[in-house]
Amino acid sequence: MTCQHCVASVTEEVSEVAGADRVVVDLDAGTLVVEGDAAESDVRAAVAEAGYEVA
């Protein structure tokens, strides 16, 4: 991710995942934190849908 548009895209996609109560993307750190009981596989799929991959 290189810009705030990237952050917005990932945040939007992951926020739609069932069980994702809170989504925080930190561009500088390159991290994504999801609070709630969302399935990891669903979060990974949402990140991929946004056009990115989980390291």
C-alpha positions in Angstrom: 0.0 0.0 0.0 1.3 3.4 -0.9 -1.4 6.0 -0.2 -4.5 6.8 1.7 -6.7 5.6 -1.2 -5.1 2.2 -0.6 -6.0 2.4 3.1 -9.6 3.4 2.2 -10.0 0.5 -0.2 -8.7 -2.1 2.2 -10.7 -0.7 5.1 -13.9 -0.7 3.0 -13.6 -4.3 1.8 -12.6 -5.7 5.2 -15.3 -3.7 7.0 -17.9 -5.7 5.0 -16.6 -9.0 6.4 -19.1 -10.6 8.8 -17.7 -10.3 12.4 -15.3 -7.4 11.6 -16.4 -5.0 14.3 -13.5 -2.6 13.9 -10.9 -2.3 11.1 -7.7 -0.3 11.5 -5.2 0.0 8.6 -1.8 1.7 9.4 -0.1 2.8 6.1 3.2 3.6 7.7 3.5 0.3 9.6 1.9 -1.7 6.8 -0.5 -3.4 9.2 -4.2 -4.3 9.4 -5.9 -4.9 12.7 -9.4 -6.4 12.7 -11.3 -6.6 16.0 -14.2 -9.0 16.3 -14.7 -12.6 15.4 -14.2 -12.4 11.6 -12.7 -15.5 10.1 -9.1 -15.0 9.0 -9.8 -16.6 5.6 -12.6 -14.0 5.0 -10.3 -11.1 6.0 -7.6 -12.4 3.6 -10.2 -12.8 0.8 -11.4 -9.2 1.4 -7.8 -7.9 1.3 -7.3 -9.8 -2.0 -10.6 -8.3 -3.3 -9.2 -4.8 -2.6 -6.2 -5.7 -4.8 -3.6 -6.5 -2.1 -2.1 -9.6 -0.5 -1.4 -10.5 3.1 2.2 -11.0 3.9 
